[in-house]
Amino acid sequence: GRLPLQDKVAIVTGAGSGIGRASALALARGGANVCLLDLNDNRTEEVEKEIRELGRESEFYDVDVSDPERVRKAIESAAGRFGRIDVVFANAGINGTLAPIEDLTPEAWDETLSTNLKGTFLTFKYAVPHMKKTGGSIIVTASVNGSRKFSGFGMSAYSASKAGQVAFAKMAALELARYKIRVNVICPGAIETNIGENTERTKEVDKIRIPVEYPEGDQPLERGPGRPEQVADLVFFLASERSSRISGTEIFIDGAETLL
Ligand code: NAD
């Protein structure tokens, strides 16, 4: 039979690792050809290879999502090569530097906001012109930190970037409805990925004390972090026509963590 994403073309940012990698593979298994945007890193070439082995087309583009020209060129060449764009997963993101507000440098603030928030805007900006005729689905990875839960001291820049992504995506869902482009946000709790690799954490962060007990990140459904493949199932659903009436929403994938 026909696969749910047969002949569709997807763009995934941050596709070399974690949630992006698992989702790119899930979209490919569902029939899509997948363009992979990430920083130059042979991890992403591995994903490209895996997708080709699944019998789908895939192309890796070396892109810093905060760089307008790189994003524009990559998306244009992807649209040129594959002829269309149906699904976009704006997922690239970093924790950045975790520091108390008075120690957080303006440069560190900019790095987090440029990657997570400006990167999301740029991905939309350059993909939307290619989706207008056919419609499609755009999915954004925010976080529980974007609206419901502000855990982990030192995450002010990160949380601001994630909240910005949520607001941006909701505005986009309204604006892009005229093109039949759906826009949804996923808000994961802790997921086992490589995001800790490049996280900087100042000593001062560990000294922050507040006068109440600070909740740990336990997820009632199951101990420990979730798996990227569990997030990929949600991304797949939102990418497919099975979610054809869903737009402008935030979906939490956090094992009920934010109800505590
Ligand atoms: P990850 O580090 O495993 O993967 C992120 C990928 O994004 C990496 O391949 C990295 O190279 C890429 N990337 C980073 N900066 C980039 C840039 N400027 N341009 C292009 N690519 C860039 O982490 P992950 O956990 O899979 O993160 C994916 C998204 O999930 C992020 O937006 C993150 O904020 C969000 N998130 C993660 C968790 C978690 O617990 N892991 C929880 C909530 C939200």
py3Dmol code that shows the C-alpha trace and the ligand (Angstrom):
import py3Dmol

protein = """\
ATOM      1  CA  GLY A   1       0.000   0.000   0.000  1.00  0.00           C
ATOM      2  CA  ARG A   2       0.858   3.652  -0.133  1.00  0.00           C
ATOM      3  CA  LEU A   3       2.913   5.007   2.727  1.00  0.00           C
ATOM      4  CA  PRO A   4       1.456   8.025   4.594  1.00  0.00           C
ATOM      5  CA  LEU A   5       4.252  10.356   3.393  1.00  0.00           C
ATOM      6  CA  GLN A   6       4.868   8.760   0.005  1.00  0.00           C
ATOM      7  CA  ASP A   7       6.440  11.268  -2.443  1.00  0.00           C
ATOM      8  CA  LYS A   8       6.453  14.027   0.184  1.00  0.00           C
ATOM      9  CA  VAL A   9       9.530  16.155   0.764  1.00  0.00           C
ATOM     10  CA  ALA A  10      10.606  17.073   4.280  1.00  0.00           C
ATOM     11  CA  ILE A  11      13.198  19.467   5.670  1.00  0.00           C
ATOM     12  CA  VAL A  12      14.598  18.768   9.119  1.00  0.00           C
ATOM     13  CA  THR A  13      16.920  21.164  10.970  1.00  0.00           C
ATOM     14  CA  GLY A  14      19.240  19.801  13.641  1.00  0.00           C
ATOM     15  CA  ALA A  15      18.910  16.485  11.819  1.00  0.00           C
ATOM     16  CA  GLY A  16      22.287  15.058  12.819  1.00  0.00           C
ATOM     17  CA  SER A  17      21.435  14.086  16.364  1.00  0.00           C
ATOM     18  CA  GLY A  18      18.766  13.374  18.944  1.00  0.00           C
ATOM     19  CA  ILE A  19      15.186  14.365  18.175  1.00  0.00           C
ATOM     20  CA  GLY A  20      15.999  15.648  14.678  1.00  0.00           C
ATOM     21  CA  ARG A  21      17.803  12.477  13.674  1.00  0.00           C
ATOM     22  CA  ALA A  22      15.071  10.150  14.980  1.00  0.00           C
ATOM     23  CA  SER A  23      12.396  12.250  13.279  1.00  0.00           C
ATOM     24  CA  ALA A  24      14.221  12.408   9.943  1.00  0.00           C
ATOM     25  CA  LEU A  25      14.444   8.608   9.976  1.00  0.00           C
ATOM     26  CA  ALA A  26      10.765   8.250  10.945  1.00  0.00           C
ATOM     27  CA  LEU A  27       9.675  10.574   8.118  1.00  0.00           C
ATOM     28  CA  ALA A  28      11.804   8.578   5.666  1.00  0.00           C
ATOM     29  CA  ARG A  29      10.328   5.281   6.861  1.00  0.00           C
ATOM     30  CA  GLY A  30       6.924   6.858   6.261  1.00  0.00           C
ATOM     31  CA  GLY A  31       7.826   7.457   2.625  1.00  0.00           C
ATOM     32  CA  ALA A  32       9.294  10.974   2.586  1.00  0.00           C
ATOM     33  CA  ASN A  33      12.485  12.187   0.958  1.00  0.00           C
ATOM     34  CA  VAL A  34      14.307  14.164   3.630  1.00  0.00           C
ATOM     35  CA  CYS A  35      16.692  17.140   3.465  1.00  0.00           C
ATOM     36  CA  LEU A  36      18.949  17.379   6.484  1.00  0.00           C
ATOM     37  CA  LEU A  37      20.169  20.743   7.759  1.00  0.00           C
ATOM     38  CA  ASP A  38      22.781  20.825  10.498  1.00  0.00           C
ATOM     39  CA  LEU A  39      26.200  22.207  11.322  1.00  0.00           C
ATOM     40  CA  ASN A  40      28.998  20.476   9.478  1.00  0.00           C
ATOM     41  CA  ASP A  41      29.379  17.291  11.358  1.00  0.00           C
ATOM     42  CA  ASN A  42      29.803  13.757  10.023  1.00  0.00           C
ATOM     43  CA  ARG A  43      26.930  12.600  12.239  1.00  0.00           C
ATOM     44  CA  THR A  44      24.529  14.149   9.733  1.00  0.00           C
ATOM     45  CA  GLU A  45      26.192  12.361   6.814  1.00  0.00           C
ATOM     46  CA  GLU A  46      25.506   9.118   8.677  1.00  0.00           C
ATOM     47  CA  VAL A  47      21.814   9.994   8.845  1.00  0.00           C
ATOM     48  CA  GLU A  48      21.843  10.806   5.131  1.00  0.00           C
ATOM     49  CA  LYS A  49      23.347   7.369   4.469  1.00  0.00           C
ATOM     50  CA  GLU A  50      20.791   5.605   6.661  1.00  0.00           C
ATOM     51  CA  ILE A  51      17.913   7.293   4.842  1.00  0.00           C
ATOM     52  CA  ARG A  52      19.323   6.342   1.440  1.00  0.00           C
ATOM     53  CA  GLU A  53      19.603   2.764   2.667  1.00  0.00           C
ATOM     54  CA  LEU A  54      15.887   2.914   3.426  1.00  0.00           C
ATOM     55  CA  GLY A  55      15.351   3.619  -0.272  1.00  0.00           C
ATOM     56  CA  ARG A  56      14.487   7.318   0.098  1.00  0.00           C
ATOM     57  CA  GLU A  57      16.371  10.304  -1.176  1.00  0.00           C
ATOM     58  CA  SER A  58      18.268  12.438   1.270  1.00  0.00           C
ATOM     59  CA  GLU A  59      20.652  15.367   1.099  1.00  0.00           C
ATOM     60  CA  PHE A  60      22.745  16.934   3.854  1.00  0.00           C
ATOM     61  CA  TYR A  61      23.130  20.728   3.846  1.00  0.00           C
ATOM     62  CA  ASP A  62      25.836  22.267   6.021  1.00  0.00           C
ATOM     63  CA  VAL A  63      23.924  25.126   7.606  1.00  0.00           C
ATOM     64  CA  ASP A  64      24.033  27.260  10.713  1.00  0.00           C
ATOM     65  CA  VAL A  65      20.324  28.016  11.130  1.00  0.00           C
ATOM     66  CA  SER A  66      21.091  31.477  12.484  1.00  0.00           C
ATOM     67  CA  ASP A  67      22.758  32.481   9.197  1.00  0.00           C
ATOM     68  CA  PRO A  68      20.122  33.874   6.787  1.00  0.00           C
ATOM     69  CA  GLU A  69      22.147  33.311   3.615  1.00  0.00           C
ATOM     70  CA  ARG A  70      23.019  29.718   4.470  1.00  0.00           C
ATOM     71  CA  VAL A  71      19.415  28.884   5.321  1.00  0.00           C
ATOM     72  CA  ARG A  72      18.104  30.579   2.178  1.00  0.00           C
ATOM     73  CA  LYS A  73      20.581  28.812  -0.108  1.00  0.00           C
ATOM     74  CA  ALA A  74      20.017  25.380   1.450  1.00  0.00           C
ATOM     75  CA  ILE A  75      16.232  25.564   1.286  1.00  0.00           C
ATOM     76  CA  GLU A  76      16.312  26.915  -2.265  1.00  0.00           C
ATOM     77  CA  SER A  77      18.585  24.180  -3.444  1.00  0.00           C
ATOM     78  CA  ALA A  78      16.484  21.536  -1.633  1.00  0.00           C
ATOM     79  CA  ALA A  79      13.293  22.864  -3.222  1.00  0.00           C
ATOM     80  CA  GLY A  80      15.037  22.975  -6.586  1.00  0.00           C
ATOM     81  CA  ARG A  81      16.319  19.453  -6.369  1.00  0.00           C
ATOM     82  CA  PHE A  82      13.189  17.822  -4.924  1.00  0.00           C
ATOM     83  CA  GLY A  83      10.622  20.034  -6.627  1.00  0.00           C
ATOM     84  CA  ARG A  84       8.482  20.722  -3.551  1.00  0.00           C
ATOM     85  CA  ILE A  85       8.446  21.083   0.232  1.00  0.00           C
ATOM     86  CA  ASP A  86       5.599  19.512   2.213  1.00  0.00           C
ATOM     87  CA  VAL A  87       6.949  19.146   5.714  1.00  0.00           C
ATOM     88  CA  VAL A  88       9.337  21.296   7.732  1.00  0.00           C
ATOM     89  CA  PHE A  89      10.647  20.341  11.144  1.00  0.00           C
ATOM     90  CA  ALA A  90      12.271  23.429  12.724  1.00  0.00           C
ATOM     91  CA  ASN A  91      14.109  21.627  15.463  1.00  0.00           C
ATOM     92  CA  ALA A  92      17.742  22.767  15.677  1.00  0.00           C
ATOM     93  CA  GLY A  93      18.479  24.111  19.114  1.00  0.00           C
ATOM     94  CA  ILE A  94      20.984  24.505  21.908  1.00  0.00           C
ATOM     95  CA  ASN A  95      20.866  24.917  25.662  1.00  0.00           C
ATOM     96  CA  GLY A  96      23.638  27.496  25.355  1.00  0.00           C
ATOM     97  CA  THR A  97      25.185  28.881  28.509  1.00  0.00           C
ATOM     98  CA  LEU A  98      23.473  28.265  31.826  1.00  0.00           C
ATOM     99  CA  ALA A  99      24.252  31.179  34.119  1.00  0.00           C
ATOM    100  CA  PRO A 100      22.540  33.431  36.638  1.00  0.00           C
ATOM    101  CA  ILE A 101      21.095  36.482  34.860  1.00  0.00           C
ATOM    102  CA  GLU A 102      23.698  38.867  36.237  1.00  0.00           C
ATOM    103  CA  ASP A 103      26.493  36.639  34.905  1.00  0.00           C
ATOM    104  CA  LEU A 104      24.944  35.821  31.546  1.00  0.00           C
ATOM    105  CA  THR A 105      26.880  37.702  28.852  1.00  0.00           C
ATOM    106  CA  PRO A 106      25.018  39.517  26.078  1.00  0.00           C
ATOM    107  CA  GLU A 107      26.963  37.310  23.636  1.00  0.00           C
ATOM    108  CA  ALA A 108      25.714  34.147  25.319  1.00  0.00           C
ATOM    109  CA  TRP A 109      22.162  35.504  25.272  1.00  0.00           C
ATOM    110  CA  ASP A 110      22.501  36.250  21.541  1.00  0.00           C
ATOM    111  CA  GLU A 111      23.877  32.809  20.751  1.00  0.00           C
ATOM    112  CA  THR A 112      20.910  31.038  22.336  1.00  0.00           C
ATOM    113  CA  LEU A 113      18.306  33.384  20.884  1.00  0.00           C
ATOM    114  CA  SER A 114      19.925  33.343  17.414  1.00  0.00           C
ATOM    115  CA  THR A 115      20.028  29.596  17.180  1.00  0.00           C
ATOM    116  CA  ASN A 116      16.689  28.730  18.740  1.00  0.00           C
ATOM    117  CA  LEU A 117      14.431  31.657  17.882  1.00  0.00           C
ATOM    118  CA  LYS A 118      15.955  33.453  14.899  1.00  0.00           C
ATOM    119  CA  GLY A 119      16.828  30.062  13.408  1.00  0.00           C
ATOM    120  CA  THR A 120      13.159  29.079  13.592  1.00  0.00           C
ATOM    121  CA  PHE A 121      12.075  32.340  11.950  1.00  0.00           C
ATOM    122  CA  LEU A 122      14.625  31.943   9.137  1.00  0.00           C
ATOM    123  CA  THR A 123      13.565  28.364   8.482  1.00  0.00           C
ATOM    124  CA  PHE A 124       9.943  29.493   8.093  1.00  0.00           C
ATOM    125  CA  LYS A 125      10.872  32.563   6.070  1.00  0.00           C
ATOM    126  CA  TYR A 126      12.695  30.638   3.392  1.00  0.00           C
ATOM    127  CA  ALA A 127      10.493  27.512   3.353  1.00  0.00           C
ATOM    128  CA  VAL A 128       7.047  29.115   3.210  1.00  0.00           C
ATOM    129  CA  PRO A 129       7.375  30.452  -0.372  1.00  0.00           C
ATOM    130  CA  HIS A 130       7.892  26.854  -1.525  1.00  0.00           C
ATOM    131  CA  MET A 131       4.887  25.521   0.430  1.00  0.00           C
ATOM    132  CA  LYS A 132       2.287  28.105  -0.566  1.00  0.00           C
ATOM    133  CA  LYS A 133       0.923  26.249  -3.578  1.00  0.00           C
ATOM    134  CA  THR A 134       0.620  22.795  -2.059  1.00  0.00           C
ATOM    135  CA  GLY A 135       0.111  23.545   1.636  1.00  0.00           C
ATOM    136  CA  GLY A 136       1.885  21.440   4.213  1.00  0.00           C
ATOM    137  CA  SER A 137       2.855  21.017   7.821  1.00  0.00           C
ATOM    138  CA  ILE A 138       5.476  22.817   9.898  1.00  0.00           C
ATOM    139  CA  ILE A 139       6.477  21.490  13.299  1.00  0.00           C
ATOM    140  CA  VAL A 140       8.601  23.438  15.793  1.00  0.00           C
ATOM    141  CA  THR A 141      10.525  21.959  18.710  1.00  0.00           C
ATOM    142  CA  ALA A 142      10.071  24.223  21.712  1.00  0.00           C
ATOM    143  CA  SER A 143      10.228  22.749  25.224  1.00  0.00           C
ATOM    144  CA  VAL A 144       8.286  22.468  28.461  1.00  0.00           C
ATOM    145  CA  ASN A 145      10.405  25.532  29.337  1.00  0.00           C
ATOM    146  CA  GLY A 146       8.540  27.533  26.692  1.00  0.00           C
ATOM    147  CA  SER A 147       5.392  27.948  28.731  1.00  0.00           C
ATOM    148  CA  ARG A 148       4.651  25.471  31.463  1.00  0.00           C
ATOM    149  CA  LYS A 149       7.701  24.698  33.461  1.00  0.00           C
ATOM    150  CA  PHE A 150      10.741  26.725  34.348  1.00  0.00           C
ATOM    151  CA  SER A 151      13.031  24.115  35.753  1.00  0.00           C
ATOM    152  CA  GLY A 152      16.779  24.238  35.901  1.00  0.00           C
ATOM    153  CA  PHE A 153      18.341  27.473  37.083  1.00  0.00           C
ATOM    154  CA  GLY A 154      20.334  29.439  34.555  1.00  0.00           C
ATOM    155  CA  MET A 155      17.882  28.708  31.758  1.00  0.00           C
ATOM    156  CA  SER A 156      16.552  32.259  31.332  1.00  0.00           C
ATOM    157  CA  ALA A 157      17.849  32.744  27.779  1.00  0.00           C
ATOM    158  CA  TYR A 158      16.819  29.219  26.790  1.00  0.00           C
ATOM    159  CA  SER A 159      13.330  29.650  28.228  1.00  0.00           C
ATOM    160  CA  ALA A 160      12.923  33.037  26.549  1.00  0.00           C
ATOM    161  CA  SER A 161      13.923  31.500  23.215  1.00  0.00           C
ATOM    162  CA  LYS A 162      11.475  28.612  23.657  1.00  0.00           C
ATOM    163  CA  ALA A 163       8.605  30.903  24.691  1.00  0.00           C
ATOM    164  CA  GLY A 164       9.428  33.041  21.652  1.00  0.00           C
ATOM    165  CA  GLN A 165       9.208  29.991  19.406  1.00  0.00           C
ATOM    166  CA  VAL A 166       5.770  29.138  20.813  1.00  0.00           C
ATOM    167  CA  ALA A 167       4.400  32.653  20.236  1.00  0.00           C
ATOM    168  CA  PHE A 168       5.975  32.859  16.786  1.00  0.00           C
ATOM    169  CA  ALA A 169       4.513  29.500  15.744  1.00  0.00           C
ATOM    170  CA  LYS A 170       1.013  30.427  16.926  1.00  0.00           C
ATOM    171  CA  MET A 171       1.097  33.672  14.965  1.00  0.00           C
ATOM    172  CA  ALA A 172       2.389  31.707  11.967  1.00  0.00           C
ATOM    173  CA  ALA A 173      -0.451  29.161  12.282  1.00  0.00           C
ATOM    174  CA  LEU A 174      -2.956  32.005  11.866  1.00  0.00           C
ATOM    175  CA  GLU A 175      -1.083  33.759   9.104  1.00  0.00           C
ATOM    176  CA  LEU A 176      -0.297  30.638   7.071  1.00  0.00           C
ATOM    177  CA  ALA A 177      -3.772  29.103   7.327  1.00  0.00           C
ATOM    178  CA  ARG A 178      -4.535  30.891   4.058  1.00  0.00           C
ATOM    179  CA  TYR A 179      -2.030  28.610   2.338  1.00  0.00           C
ATOM    180  CA  LYS A 180      -3.299  25.479   4.102  1.00  0.00           C
ATOM    181  CA  ILE A 181      -0.011  25.287   5.959  1.00  0.00           C
ATOM    182  CA  ARG A 182      -0.505  23.854   9.444  1.00  0.00           C
ATOM    183  CA  VAL A 183       1.883  24.915  12.210  1.00  0.00           C
ATOM    184  CA  ASN A 184       2.274  23.106  15.514  1.00  0.00           C
ATOM    185  CA  VAL A 185       4.700  23.162  18.417  1.00  0.00           C
ATOM    186  CA  ILE A 186       5.992  20.180  20.319  1.00  0.00           C
ATOM    187  CA  CYS A 187       7.153  20.682  23.899  1.00  0.00           C
ATOM    188  CA  PRO A 188       9.329  17.851  25.120  1.00  0.00           C
ATOM    189  CA  GLY A 189      10.350  17.276  28.711  1.00  0.00           C
ATOM    190  CA  ALA A 190      13.771  15.689  29.243  1.00  0.00           C
ATOM    191  CA  ILE A 191      14.768  13.456  26.313  1.00  0.00           C
ATOM    192  CA  GLU A 192      17.955  11.407  26.092  1.00  0.00           C
ATOM    193  CA  THR A 193      19.982  13.199  23.375  1.00  0.00           C
ATOM    194  CA  ASN A 194      23.379  14.859  22.903  1.00  0.00           C
ATOM    195  CA  ILE A 195      22.116  18.317  23.886  1.00  0.00           C
ATOM    196  CA  GLY A 196      24.281  18.331  27.024  1.00  0.00           C
ATOM    197  CA  GLU A 197      27.474  18.025  24.932  1.00  0.00           C
ATOM    198  CA  ASN A 198      27.818  21.717  24.163  1.00  0.00           C
ATOM    199  CA  THR A 199      26.052  23.108  27.205  1.00  0.00           C
ATOM    200  CA  GLU A 200      28.097  25.498  29.305  1.00  0.00           C
ATOM    201  CA  ARG A 201      27.234  25.712  32.949  1.00  0.00           C
ATOM    202  CA  THR A 202      28.757  28.314  35.243  1.00  0.00           C
ATOM    203  CA  LYS A 203      29.615  27.411  38.853  1.00  0.00           C
ATOM    204  CA  GLU A 204      27.411  30.251  40.055  1.00  0.00           C
ATOM    205  CA  VAL A 205      24.324  28.457  38.770  1.00  0.00           C
ATOM    206  CA  ASP A 206      24.752  25.686  41.298  1.00  0.00           C
ATOM    207  CA  LYS A 207      24.839  28.220  44.123  1.00  0.00           C
ATOM    208  CA  ILE A 208      21.385  29.620  43.417  1.00  0.00           C
ATOM    209  CA  ARG A 209      19.033  28.895  46.309  1.00  0.00           C
ATOM    210  CA  ILE A 210      15.385  29.800  46.639  1.00  0.00           C
ATOM    211  CA  PRO A 211      13.319  29.524  49.853  1.00  0.00           C
ATOM    212  CA  VAL A 212      11.144  26.620  48.648  1.00  0.00           C
ATOM    213  CA  GLU A 213      11.868  23.105  47.518  1.00  0.00           C
ATOM    214  CA  TYR A 214      12.747  23.035  43.847  1.00  0.00           C
ATOM    215  CA  PRO A 215      10.988  20.330  41.830  1.00  0.00           C
ATOM    216  CA  GLU A 216      13.151  17.728  40.080  1.00  0.00           C
ATOM    217  CA  GLY A 217      12.396  16.729  36.518  1.00  0.00           C
ATOM    218  CA  ASP A 218      10.723  13.390  37.187  1.00  0.00           C
ATOM    219  CA  GLN A 219       8.132  12.260  34.690  1.00  0.00           C
ATOM    220  CA  PRO A 220       5.238  10.445  36.435  1.00  0.00           C
ATOM    221  CA  LEU A 221       4.709   8.072  33.508  1.00  0.00           C
ATOM    222  CA  GLU A 222       8.161   6.561  33.703  1.00  0.00           C
ATOM    223  CA  ARG A 223      11.440   7.260  35.475  1.00  0.00           C
ATOM    224  CA  GLY A 224      14.265   8.856  33.506  1.00  0.00           C
ATOM    225  CA  PRO A 225      14.225  10.796  30.251  1.00  0.00           C
ATOM    226  CA  GLY A 226      12.158   9.963  27.198  1.00  0.00           C
ATOM    227  CA  ARG A 227      13.637   8.607  23.962  1.00  0.00           C
ATOM    228  CA  PRO A 228      14.031  10.571  20.708  1.00  0.00           C
ATOM    229  CA  GLU A 229      12.006   7.882  18.894  1.00  0.00           C
ATOM    230  CA  GLN A 230       9.006   8.679  21.108  1.00  0.00           C
ATOM    231  CA  VAL A 231       9.209  12.301  20.005  1.00  0.00           C
ATOM    232  CA  ALA A 232       9.636  11.191  16.382  1.00  0.00           C
ATOM    233  CA  ASP A 233       6.254   9.396  16.564  1.00  0.00           C
ATOM    234  CA  LEU A 234       4.614  12.717  17.444  1.00  0.00           C
ATOM    235  CA  VAL A 235       6.478  14.570  14.696  1.00  0.00           C
ATOM    236  CA  PHE A 236       5.383  11.910  12.213  1.00  0.00           C
ATOM    237  CA  PHE A 237       1.742  12.284  13.273  1.00  0.00           C
ATOM    238  CA  LEU A 238       1.876  16.070  12.935  1.00  0.00           C
ATOM    239  CA  ALA A 239       3.587  15.771   9.546  1.00  0.00           C
ATOM    240  CA  SER A 240       0.953  13.387   8.182  1.00  0.00           C
ATOM    241  CA  GLU A 241      -2.645  13.929   7.122  1.00  0.00           C
ATOM    242  CA  ARG A 242      -3.728  12.083  10.270  1.00  0.00           C
ATOM    243  CA  SER A 243      -3.450  15.488  11.969  1.00  0.00           C
ATOM    244  CA  SER A 244      -5.177  17.402   9.162  1.00  0.00           C
ATOM    245  CA  ARG A 245      -7.361  19.455  11.539  1.00  0.00           C
ATOM    246  CA  ILE A 246      -4.611  20.280  14.036  1.00  0.00           C
ATOM    247  CA  SER A 247      -2.904  23.646  13.762  1.00  0.00           C
ATOM    248  CA  GLY A 248      -1.749  26.342  16.162  1.00  0.00           C
ATOM    249  CA  THR A 249      -1.407  24.006  19.096  1.00  0.00           C
ATOM    250  CA  GLU A 250       1.305  23.069  21.583  1.00  0.00           C
ATOM    251  CA  ILE A 251       1.635  19.393  22.361  1.00  0.00           C
ATOM    252  CA  PHE A 252       3.495  18.378  25.494  1.00  0.00           C
ATOM    253  CA  ILE A 253       5.492  15.175  25.369  1.00  0.00           C
ATOM    254  CA  ASP A 254       6.697  15.022  28.923  1.00  0.00           C
ATOM    255  CA  GLY A 255       5.223  11.958  30.643  1.00  0.00           C
ATOM    256  CA  ALA A 256       2.897  14.279  32.610  1.00  0.00           C
ATOM    257  CA  GLU A 257       5.895  16.046  34.180  1.00  0.00           C
ATOM    258  CA  THR A 258       4.334  19.496  33.900  1.00  0.00           C
ATOM    259  CA  LEU A 259       1.265  18.433  35.894  1.00  0.00           C
ATOM    260  CA  LEU A 260       3.344  18.009  39.032  1.00  0.00           C
TER     261      LEU A 260
END
"""
ligand_1 = """\
44
NAD
P 20.977 17.334 20.084
O 22.108 18.185 20.511
O 21.101 15.855 20.215
O 20.569 17.685 18.576
C 20.489 19.031 18.138
C 21.081 19.166 16.748
O 20.964 20.543 16.361
C 22.568 18.800 16.682
O 22.808 17.900 15.628
C 23.257 20.148 16.463
O 24.438 20.063 15.680
C 22.177 20.932 15.732
N 22.402 22.368 15.851
C 22.736 23.086 16.948
N 22.927 24.383 16.638
C 22.706 24.496 15.303
C 22.767 25.577 14.381
N 23.086 26.816 14.773
N 22.481 25.327 13.082
C 22.176 24.074 12.677
N 22.106 23.013 13.493
C 22.376 23.219 14.792
O 19.724 17.869 20.940
P 18.148 17.529 20.917
O 17.780 17.322 22.332
O 17.799 16.520 19.910
O 17.603 18.966 20.496
C 16.640 19.186 19.494
C 15.631 20.228 19.974
O 14.912 19.693 21.090
C 16.245 21.534 20.471
O 15.495 22.620 19.951
C 16.085 21.445 21.972
O 15.995 22.713 22.582
C 14.789 20.683 22.075
N 14.515 20.053 23.374
C 15.320 19.072 23.845
C 15.034 18.489 25.068
C 15.914 17.398 25.653
O 15.758 17.072 26.838
N 16.820 16.816 24.891
C 13.915 18.906 25.795
C 13.110 19.904 25.281
C 13.414 20.458 24.062
"""
view = py3Dmol.view(width=600, height=400)
view.addModel(protein, "pdb")
view.setStyle({"model": 0}, {"cartoon": {"style": "trace"}})
view.addModel(ligand_1, "xyz")
view.setStyle({"model": 1}, {"stick": {}})
view.zoomTo()
view.show()
